[in-house]
């Protein structure tokens, strides 16, 4: 909590307009203040923690007096091995925080005046950083569970006589995935991607504390939840809420995700689906937090997160490592 306060104090006053007016030197100084907030912006070695160092002005590197390790303001963070100026990283965070329903990589590339590929990786690094907060999180109390399917669209044939029933498994692509949300009332939102809702039951049992009450609809995939939890089911063909049993907050999350898909990203599927789902979960969790505090939280999460195994050098590999998403 103290670290979050320090990060907020250093970054809360930043805005999109203020960052856009910064010079590279001002942005570098601001980044240092956020990165090393606990020492008032004074750098310390990420390897040995030594505060004593020399400064290589031509490259803006610090050299530790203890272990002789050279490090920069972004060393050991998700922005390690960067090529863009630090100002553009601060600007990307501000733009990312402003997007209530997300911000597309194409739009970000125009905002930063950089290549689409650069903006694409930058946005996914920010998604990975904010999603790390709930990587091992659990929920308890009253919990709502629901699923929604994404991807695997099969385009209908032009002529009616050639059309097939796309609901049948043999007429589908096999790429369709279900995003399962576990939402604690007045608490956290956790999301995962599976082939079917039934596959998610083991994860739900691991992430929801024993003794919790689970609300779900009447999809057959949730029948196994009765063995582990006190479960309330709601038939949406008859009502959206019945005697307190409802999944309205889970549906609220999917409303945000659907609006992001239709209005911003247009297509979220495949190995990237879970990244977008977790981004929307973070936005749903902190939807009532001020924009300045959201900026500080994203900046803090990015600077605490180690270099990304999935996105560092992504365009050299042209694919995500297995299990990265």
Secondary structure, DSSP 4 states (H G I P E B T S, - for coil): -HHHHHHHHHHTT--HHHHHT--HHHHHHHHHHHHTGGGTT----TTT----EEEETTTTEEEETTT--EE-TTTTSTTTT--S-HHHHHHHHHHHHH-TT---HHHHHHHHTS-HHHHHHHHHHHHHHHHGGGTT--B-SEEEEEEEEES---PPPSSGGG---TTSGGGS-S--EEEEEEEETTS-EEEEEESSSGGGHHHHHHHB-TT-EEEEES-GGGGGGGGTSEEEEE-TTT-SEETTEE-HHHHHHHHHHHHHIIIIIS---GGGHHHHHHHHHHHHHTTTS-HHHHHHHHHHHHHHSPPPTTTTTHHHHTSPPTT--
